[in-house]
Amino acid sequence: MAVDGGDVKRYVTPARVGIISARVMRTFRSRALRRYFEARDAAGLSVPNVSRIGRMPRVLDAASRPEHVNLPGYHFHALRGARRWSIRVTGNRRITFGWDGGDAIDVDLEDYH
């Protein structure tokens, strides 16, 4: 399925994410985020809105390019220096990630402040 700029929103809706079988996220830096993504175990996640953080890795997993995560409310942006990107979870929490080919790598949950 080819995805252009106009299809991104429809492509990464929760209903569509549920039918994606190939995993895009290869590596995690955050053990707690990996555990939550794989087993829905929120232990170790120190964020007030666990359901919001649950949607974000699923969207990232469904994306085929970093720009596909550029959705309203996610405050997607490239980080200076390293080839990494960021999306906002809460006021000071971010999910950061790198990209290698078609896969997200080194997915992390960081406190910016």
URBELJO-V771694 format. One record per residue. N is the residue number from 1. PSI is psi as a letter, one per 20 degrees, with the letter a starting at -180 (999 if undefined). NEAR is the number of other C-alpha atoms within 8 Angstrom. Layout:
BEGIN
n=N psi=PSI near=NEAR
n=N psi=PSI near=NEAR
END
This chain:
BEGIN
n=1 psi=o near=2
n=2 psi=p near=3
n=3 psi=p near=8
n=4 psi=a near=6
n=5 psi=h near=6
n=6 psi=h near=6
n=7 psi=i near=8
n=8 psi=g near=10
n=9 psi=g near=8
n=10 psi=h near=7
n=11 psi=h near=9
n=12 psi=j near=12
n=13 psi=q near=9
n=14 psi=h near=9
n=15 psi=h near=6
n=16 psi=h near=10
n=17 psi=h near=12
n=18 psi=h near=6
n=19 psi=i near=6
n=20 psi=p near=8
n=21 psi=h near=4
n=22 psi=p near=4
n=23 psi=p near=8
n=24 psi=h near=12
n=25 psi=o near=11
n=26 psi=g near=9
n=27 psi=q near=8
n=28 psi=q near=12
n=29 psi=h near=8
n=30 psi=o near=9
n=31 psi=h near=7
n=32 psi=g near=10
n=33 psi=g near=11
n=34 psi=g near=9
n=35 psi=g near=11
n=36 psi=g near=12
n=37 psi=g near=11
n=38 psi=h near=6
n=39 psi=j near=6
n=40 psi=k near=7
n=41 psi=o near=7
n=42 psi=j near=9
n=43 psi=p near=6
n=44 psi=i near=5
n=45 psi=o near=8
n=46 psi=l near=4
n=47 psi=q near=7
n=48 psi=h near=4
n=49 psi=n near=6
n=50 psi=h near=9
n=51 psi=h near=6
n=52 psi=g near=8
n=53 psi=h near=9
n=54 psi=h near=10
n=55 psi=h near=9
n=56 psi=g near=8
n=57 psi=h near=9
n=58 psi=h near=11
n=59 psi=g near=13
n=60 psi=h near=13
n=61 psi=h near=10
n=62 psi=i near=11
n=63 psi=q near=11
n=64 psi=i near=8
n=65 psi=q near=9
n=66 psi=h near=11
n=67 psi=i near=5
n=68 psi=i near=12
n=69 psi=j near=12
n=70 psi=m near=10
n=71 psi=q near=9
n=72 psi=p near=5
n=73 psi=i near=5
n=74 psi=i near=10
n=75 psi=l near=10
n=76 psi=p near=11
n=77 psi=q near=8
n=78 psi=q near=8
n=79 psi=q near=9
n=80 psi=q near=6
n=81 psi=e near=4
n=82 psi=q near=5
n=83 psi=m near=9
n=84 psi=q near=11
n=85 psi=r near=12
n=86 psi=q near=13
n=87 psi=q near=12
n=88 psi=p near=13
n=89 psi=g near=11
n=90 psi=a near=7
n=91 psi=g near=5
n=92 psi=j near=9
n=93 psi=p near=12
n=94 psi=q near=13
n=95 psi=p near=12
n=96 psi=q near=13
n=97 psi=q near=12
n=98 psi=r near=11
n=99 psi=p near=12
n=100 psi=o near=7
n=101 psi=d near=4
n=102 psi=j near=8
n=103 psi=q near=11
n=104 psi=p near=16
n=105 psi=q near=12
n=106 psi=l near=11
n=107 psi=p near=14
n=108 psi=q near=11
n=109 psi=o near=11
n=110 psi=q near=8
n=111 psi=o near=7
n=112 psi=h near=6
n=113 psi=999 near=3
END
